[in-house]
């Protein structure tokens, strides 16, 4: 069985079949739920030029309105789908202010004069629209401001690209620990499969040594655009290349030569998709979430690919849905790929959920 | 001839000191002994006392050379130690003269000089001048020991303290020197009938009078970590919503105080009350002397008022506890934290997490298992940053704990330690039946609680710092 057939089998049969089963509208093409694929990714709010103005008093009016809206939520989102409560929304509002204003300080100081002219990166009217979207349509905060703070990075994100999760930050720590014990891996070729915004690839790119390289792949053209934008923003274009394609498809030439393989593949069981938190289910790309009936189809595909792609001594780290998937994954490795891997470990995230599986190719 | 040279030199935009230096070089003769021989009068002088002793005395030497233009070139060891004007006036002499101190706007050099001399005297008192000299002498003996660096940690501590004391001594010495130079210049200008130079010198004296006021304050903050940024932690006492509301007000007071001072203010960790206020919160205050000031706030703060949360409108008394810890710079930590002693948790998380959840809240709590000390942060926008921020709080708390432990072993500090403990009631804020804020340590009081709660607490802080310094001096 070669790699591309593996890829096709996975992406066409399991995930698409289950997706159409569980959703009334078949989401194809996957890349554009809200806007057609953009040639250039949207610029995150905080990077836009401050070409708009508003008086402090008008801004305060907006801020008070936005606060009232945030307070009105109470714990209703939390009660319905574990969404954000008022306290979190208030904090997001402060961050929105930080991103949208060139100098937000006067808003937080009592002594400021009402007629002070404030410079904005977005029209005041659009600020009303953005916060309305946040509360009323549950548009994720990260899409509202166009960025996600992840580790010490600020990554551009937009609709069509999965917002990198805090749990996933740990993959970079795992890689950091491994490459610091092994010079060979530090200078080797690393692969981030289904890179999305490029988060893991960039995180790894910054811990690898001079000789180290990263290839980041994603099926979604929007993700490829956004990841490339982020790679350039951190000036890592010589170290990280972003390729479009399904899983291992763009990598056949590197078979058996990869030093490290990491991924946060879709792992949510199809049956859970309809009950997801509104920010996730209504706004984030299903392609990056739906892992088939038991959520394992892409993970198992990666497992098989890892056996083929990794060189001897190569390291992998994959994120999973939790304890059950970790166990299934390890069982699969131990039965199907007997004698291919060693040092298989299940690593918990900071919430104590068994989140990652790591191992080394024999 | 001399006055022509002087005038020509003075028209150049040089500092007074460099003018004198340029003049003095003209008059320097081979017979002038090397300055190093003249500093031996310092009782704490040691051979390896680095550069400044000689450089200070060097200035002094060239100065006396310039100032005695019309006299014979005479040097005495004494003259190199206590700076004095050409006609023998010293800083202590100025204080003893008790010249009337007029308003700054009055252009009277004696008034300026007197004010400056008073300030210098206060600074010396605050620095515990005599003790400082003894301590410096002791340290310099340690510094000379050949086996000093056998214990690098101890050696580092000694040389740091030595450097810091030398710095303080240098500051005061150069203040005295500067005052004397200004006076000499004024007198000289007067003798030479040069009103332009005279008024310029009086202005220089006025500038010094203004800047030395700031130094007075700095001398009050002469503690080892006073210069550091700090964390201020506020915790609500027993009593439910009313005391949580009070804790929130105290937090707000510190936020506004810090902003007034131009400090950077960040809420690192905040646990809100269900109905109002906070259960606890940690504020990071960034800026010079933040710890030096804020440490005066450690203790329990008491509020008396008619509670807005009591439908029966009864009078309530609530407490909020305040703790302050310095943020030590890299390399000066007292505790080395080992990664394996830590338990790191995501808190306030629920559900399956991962791809299931879109969260902007990535609060992290770190527990130092051996001590049980915890630190949390949820203010940052990434989990990674929250973790780093919580680690910094943890480091600060562990450092503080270790310093307290060391201080306890050192009898000298026991007194101040018990005074500053977290549970001691230090200040009372009464909103009903009368209105007053009173510090129970200094008896300093203010009848306008609103301004205090809006962050005007400097007078409380200064009166406490002055008070505790006086007590230390008496001890």
Interface residues (C-beta under 8 A of the other chain):
Chain A: X82 X84 X87 X88 X91 X92 X95 X109 X110 X140 X141 X142 X148 X149 X150 X151 X152 X153 X162 X163 X165 X166 X167 X169 X264 X266 X267 X268 X272 X276 X277 X279 X280 X283 X284 X288 X289 X319 X320 X321 X322 X349 X350 X351 X352 X353 X355
Chain B: X256 X259 X272 X344 X345 X346 X349 X350 X351 X352 X353 X354 X355 X356 X357 X358 X359 X360 X361 X362 X364 X379 X380 X381 X382 X383 X384 X385 X454
